[in-house]
């Protein structure tokens, strides 16, 4: 059974930092592109960052220079380091695993990030 379990969310003041983790099980982790998405209240889900099986990365323009995605294939975990957080970053952050060749696409339950003073 595939599981993606996010952790590390919480309440942080503007300018602060958080590190999100997503632990995967039930998949051949190293083969998957891993992504972080977010969905703010009343808004559509949007891509935040993605790291492919070769560790190439891509970021939304709104987080470039502030967020860093990384992966540890030995631990089956993907991370999102978020610095210089802004109130606009408030959202539920969801982990995604995709293996394009075979069409697999899995989601975690999400972790809430709230940036507020």
Beta strands, then each sheet from edge to edge (+ up, - down):
strand 1: 3-7
strand 2: 10-12
strand 3: 18-25
strand 4: 33-39
strand 5: 46-51
strand 6: 57-59
strand 7: 67-72
strand 8: 77-82
strand 9: 91-99
strand 10: 104-107
strand 11: 111-115
sheet 1: 1+ 3- 8+ 7-
sheet 2: 2+ 11+ 9- 4+ 5- 6+
sheet 3: 2+ 11+ 9- 10+
end
